[in-house]
Amino acid sequence: MKPVVQEEKTGCGLACVATLAEVSYAAVKKSAHKQGISAADPKLWSDTDYIRKLCTTLGIKVAKSENSFQSWEKLPKCALLAIK
């Protein structure tokens, strides 16, 4: 997996989606913009709905619901962890 660097101070979620989708930051930003999602929106910083929606739009399968972290061993093979 090749990491994508965030291009905005608050664009870590977009960069994560770009990494998983194997596309550029600009491509995810364009898709986000079409959906009314902006890196500047505080909801993107702590709410998983936007990231889950972007992933789905870009063909990334997501779990049916958000799951709380329990342990490293219980994580699926691929997971995004929100830390703050």
N, C-alpha and C positions, 0 to 999 in steps of 0.2 A: 504494500500500500504506500503510495507516494503522498506525503503530506502537502496540503495546500495552505499557504500562509494567509492569514487574515489581512485584509487591506484597509480595514477601518478599526478604530480603537475598540469598538463593541461588536466586531464581526466574527467572533470566535465560533458561534453557531453556524454561520454561513460557511466558514472555512471547514468545519467538521463535515457538513453535508457535502461540500465539494470534494473532500477527500474520499468519503464513502462512495460517492457517485462517479468518482474518477473524472471529474470535469473541472473547469477553471472556476476561480472565485467569481469572475465576471459573469459566467453562465448561471451560477446559483443566484447571484445578486439580481440578474435580469428576471429569472423565474420568480424570485421573491417579490420583486417590484410589481410584476403582473398580478400577484396575489395580495397586494397591499401590505407586504411585509418589508420592514426596513430595519437595518442594523441599529438605527437610532431609537427604535421603539422599545421602551423598558420591558414590555411583555416578552420580547425575545430573550431577555437576559435571565429570566427565571421561570418562564412558562414553557412547557415542552410542546404545546399544541402547534406552534409555528414550525418548529424543527421537524416534528412528525409529519406535518402537512407537506413541507418541502421535500422530505425524504420520499414520501409516497408519490409526489408529482414527478420525481426524478427516477422512479422505478426501484426504490429501495424498500424492501419489505420491513415493516415495523410491527412490533408486538401490538396486540389489541388494546392494551392499556399501559400506562406508565407503571413501572415497578420500582419500589423502594430498594435501595442498596442494602443487602444483608451480609454478603461476604464476597471476597474475590473469587472463591471457589464456585459460587452459585451464579456468577455472571455467564451469559451466553457467550459464544465464540466472538461475536461482534456486539459491542454495546457502547453507547455514549453515556457518560456520567456527567451530570450537572453538578458543578462545585462552585461554591461561592463563599 
